[in-house]
Structures are given as structure tokens and as C-alpha cells.
Amino acid sequence: MHELPKFPLILSPTPLHRLDRASVALGIDLWIKRDDLTGFAMGGNKGRKLEYLLAEAIEAGAQVIVTCGSGQSNFIRQLGAACAMAGIHCAAAVMEMPFEDEMPTERGLRETGGNVLLDHLLGVDLHWNANGTWEDLYAAARKVAEEYRSRGYAVYEIPIGGSSPTGAYGFYQAAKEIPSGFDTVVFASSSGSTHVGLQLGLAETRVLGFACDPEPEITEDFADLGNGLRRLLHRDDTVTAKDFEMDFSAVGPGYGIPSDEGDAAIEWLAKAEGIFLDPIYSGKAFGGLKRRIEQGEIRGKTLFWHTGGTPALFARYDSN
Ligand SMILES: Cc1ncc(COP(=O)(O)O)c(C=O)c1O
């Protein structure tokens, strides 16, 4: 197939290197893919998706891009930066904690600092909403988009986390940066386009996501996304939820709330290798990986894909 049009944002390939001290400590051959070092907007996995999403938006003549997310969304920060580079206005519906159930807010992240500080610097139009469900958040985003349309702007809507087939295509392409020889690739998985792109792009390697949301049916959405990506790639076969290996053991108290295991993993990797993880995604995933290595469940040449998120470290209630 033809490659999709791309709006360049990141410095790729991102570094890939061995974690020597961590490998010795854990008794495994452990490597890391540094998407925290994309050279774009303080790093993170969203730059890869946005290269293709922005190209699509520009082609559609967008004047405003509207999305949604949690208040400390890494995606909104990177989208804001991509929009700044493209001269497009960026708006987002946000809520501190988009959950089905009540969660203790003080254990999550603050509504200031971290990504929110960077969103302000980038001029992102943040529309704060009272905490509610994910459906409430999606409805709030549609309302923001309608408001802009009613004022005459050409609006382009991007789903949460950039998880459309076009976003997943960014990670399908990213998989080409991985040399052969890895037994397992491990990363934090949430809205799905990282997982879907890597799963379809890495045919010979075990692709293992650590869930950041406590929703077991999430892999059904991944299957829909995967089939959308297959259509984009002009492939005839289909994927199902069973094609996506997801470990839910590291979610902790819930989406958006740091866990004890994740916090310990953040400190462990900082002290072992001088590398920072984040409290909502990569810290939890690395914590789960470390535990499963220690339990002898993951062996062989293993790659941890660092998906970024470090600005959220500065939005913790206990970060002052
Ligand atoms: C730091 C970080 N890691 C991992 C993820 C999960 O990526 P995806 O939404 O593609 O599943 C996110 C998404 O918000 C993130 O910000």
C-alpha cells in the first residue's frame, strides 16, 4: 500500500538500548525503547500517532482540532504542541477523573502543574467538566466541537488518546524500528492504538500490554481498532479481542490513580538506570513487568517500550 501522508513531529528512530544494571539485577536481558525521548513536546507515544492524525486534519482543512481526555492527559499536551506547529487551534474537554465509579480524588493527580501547565503554555482551550463517566466526557467533547462549528470554524475531531486507525498506523510504522530477536515487547496500554499498531506490526514477537484501565472488555475495542487498521492497510484477514494479550494485574486502585507497585517501580528504575517513568502508565507497566520477571513468568530478550508521560510526575498531590 501507499504510506499515509505524514506531518513530521518526532525525531525517529527513537533510541533503543540495553538496561545493563537492571538486566543484572533482574537476571534477564532487558532493553528499552525510548519514546520518552522523541524530541517532541517532552516526549511520549502520542507523537507517533499525531504525525499521521495531523496530516489527516490538515488535508481536511481543519482550523480547530477538538479532543478529550483526563485533565493530566499526555495526549492533549502533545496534540497542543502538534497544533502549535501546524498553526491549528486546539481545544479539549477534560475532567479530572473520568470514571464510572467514585474515586478518591486526592489520590489522583492535581488539576494544575504537569501537563496542564504545558497545555496553558501551548494555548490549548481546556473545557473542564465535573467528574463523570467516559460517555459524559465524549459528550462534552462533541459539545465543544459543535460550539466551534456554530462559530463557523472547520473542526476536526480526534478520539481520546488519538486511537483511530490512523493513530494506530503510527505504531504500526514504529514497529519497523525494532530489530528481530526480541522475544517479548512490553508497554502500558490504554486507549489501544499503541497496542494495536505494535500487534499488527510485530508478527514474530509476543506483544504484551499492561492495562492502565480496569476494563476487561477493552480488548473488544482493540479488535475494532485493529480491523480498522487492517482495512487501512488493505489486509483481508480480521483480528479478535483474543489477539491482544493484556495483563490487568498492574492497574492498582484505578485509572489515573498512582499505585504502590508503580511508585516503587518508578523509584527502582530511577535509581538503577537514571530513567524516569510516569505514575499513571509507564510506571505501572514497568512495575508489572518487574514483578512477572521476578516470578519467572517473563524470560528471554525483553523490550520495555517507554511510552513517556513524565510531566505527570509534577502533578502529584505529594510532589510539592
Ligand atoms: C505515557 C503513556 N503511556 C501509555 C499510554 C497508552 O497508550 P494508548 O492510549 O495508545 O493505549 C498513554 C496514553 O494515554 C500514555 O500517556
PDBQT file of the ligand as one rigid body, heavy atoms in Angstrom, charges set to zero:
ROOT
HETATM    1  C1  LIG A 401       2.527   7.738  28.969  1.00  0.00    +0.000 C 
HETATM    2  C2  LIG A 401       1.510   6.893  28.296  1.00  0.00    +0.000 A 
HETATM    3  N1  LIG A 401       1.763   5.586  28.139  1.00  0.00    +0.000 NA
HETATM    4  C3  LIG A 401       0.880   4.754  27.548  1.00  0.00    +0.000 A 
HETATM    5  C4  LIG A 401      -0.338   5.227  27.105  1.00  0.00    +0.000 A 
HETATM    6  C5  LIG A 401      -1.264   4.252  26.466  1.00  0.00    +0.000 C 
HETATM    7  O1  LIG A 401      -1.244   4.389  25.092  1.00  0.00    +0.000 OA
HETATM    8  P1  LIG A 401      -2.554   4.059  24.252  1.00  0.00    +0.000 P 
HETATM    9  O2  LIG A 401      -3.555   5.115  24.630  1.00  0.00    +0.000 OA
HETATM   10  O3  LIG A 401      -2.127   4.124  22.844  1.00  0.00    +0.000 OA
HETATM   11  O4  LIG A 401      -3.048   2.713  24.665  1.00  0.00    +0.000 OA
HETATM   12  C6  LIG A 401      -0.652   6.574  27.247  1.00  0.00    +0.000 A 
HETATM   13  C7  LIG A 401      -1.966   7.067  26.804  1.00  0.00    +0.000 C 
HETATM   14  O5  LIG A 401      -2.548   7.965  27.300  1.00  0.00    +0.000 OA
HETATM   15  C8  LIG A 401       0.292   7.442  27.861  1.00  0.00    +0.000 A 
HETATM   16  O6  LIG A 401       0.050   8.749  28.007  1.00  0.00    +0.000 OA
ENDROOT
TORSDOF 0
